[in-house]
Amino acid sequence: MIVVTGATGNVGRPLVEALTAAGEQVRAVSRNATGFPADLSEPETLKPALDGADAVFLLTSADFLANGNLADVMDVVRGAGVQRVVLLSSQGVGTQRHPSGLEDAVRASGLAWTMLRPGNFASNAFQWAESIRTRRQLEAPYGDVALPAVDPADIAEVAAVVLREPGHAGAIYTLTGPEPISPRQQAAAIGEAIGEPVQFVELSRADARSRMLTYMPEPVVEATLGVLGEPTADEQRVRPDIERVLGRPARPFAEWATRNAPAFK
């Protein structure tokens, strides 16, 4: 039995689908789930979903990063007899832009663990959906700074392999797309996907920060803007871990845009 937290999100949903298609028994957990509702900020609510589970995929929300305690969650997970944990972490932990507290809590649990460290998500482009639908405009800072955006479907497929197959305990996988792509190039790719040009409008850092603060904690906003505006060579580098685990290259942003074109029309 595999428990997937954050099961209704951009990574959790395709992960549940991949595991189910592979014949695994899956319990999909989220704050709004019908079958197994739970909130990691209240670890005791996770107990019913963990009954009989062998492995857990942990995905934490932005508000959990601000207020939650993963050590308490790990106490509940360990107490339920779970053997393996896969944590959706962040590339920022490796580059020291983000704190390592989540990973530290998982390591300290004594369970077999694997860390997935994705970089910039292709699905972050959903933040532009309304302006693209209504005005055919994509508004973002740092228009020509390119990062290798990773498709959440690739993250989910890597997680499915790591959860199902042996040989990944103690591994840290940094997950990126196959090539760096800038916001201006993303606008062009979305325009191609929807069959109409999308104008790129560059935001100032201050305007971008103000918008991001409406849905992200301030430390995360500052770290994110740092990556977007002044990425290190390591943050711009394409990593081979997706291909190593899946045996195929990572999906390009254009493929993600085509698959999600209805959101922008």
C-alpha positions, 0 to 999 in steps of 0.5 A, a space after each residue: 500500500 502506497 500513501 500519496 499526500 497532496 494527491 490532488 495537485 500537479 504532481 500528486 494527481 498524475 502520481 496516483 494515476 501512474 501508481 494505479 495504472 501499475 497495479 499498486 494499491 494507493 491511498 490518495 490523501 489531501 485536505 479536500 479528499 473524499 476518501 482520506 482527508 488529512 492535513 499534515 499540519 495536524 499529523 494525527 489526521 493522517 493516521 487512518 490513511 497510513 494503516 497498512 501502508 508500506 511507503 509514503 509520498 510526502 508533498 507539503 504545501 506553501 502554508 505548511 512550510 510557514 507553519 507546519 512541523 514535519 518532524 511531528 508528521 514523521 513521528 506519526 508515519 514511523 509509528 504506523 509502521 511505514 518503511 519508506 518515504 519519498 519527499 518532494 523537496 526542492 532544488 533550492 535545498 541543494 543550492 542553499 536557497 531554501 532551508 533543509 528542515 524538511 529533508 532533515 526531518 525525514 533523515 532523522 526519522 530512521 526510515 528508508 528515504 529518497 529525496 526528489 529535488 525539482 527545480 522550476 516547475 513548468 506548471 508555474 505557468 498556470 499563474 499566467 493563465 488568466 492574463 493569457 486567456 483575457 488579454 493574450 499577455 504573459 506578465 513576468 519578471 526577468 524575461 530573458 533569464 532561462 531555467 530548465 523548467 520541469 514537467 510535473 508529469 515527469 516528477 510524478 513518473 520518477 516518484 512512481 518508480 522510486 516508490 515501487 522499485 528497490 535501489 533508491 534508498 538514500 538517493 537524492 534526485 535533482 529533476 529538471 527539464 531538458 533545456 533552459 527556457 526563459 519567460 519570453 520563450 515560454 510565452 512563445 511556446 504557449 502561443 504556439 500551443 493555443 494557435 495565437 500569439 502571446 505578448 510578453 510583458 516584463 514586470 519589475 521585481 517589485 511588482 512580481 514580489 507583490 503578486 507572489 506574496 499573495 500566495 507564498 510566504 515571504 522567505 519563499 518569495 525572496 528565494 524564488 525571485 533570486 533564482 528567477 533573476 540571478 540563477 547560479 550556473 548550477 540552477 541553470 544546468 540541465 540534470 540527467 536524473 530524470 533520464 537515469 530513472 525513467 530511461 528517456 529524456 525529460 519532457 520539454 516545456 512545449 510538450 507541457 504547453 500543448 498538453 495544457 493548452 485548454 487552460 490558456 484558451 
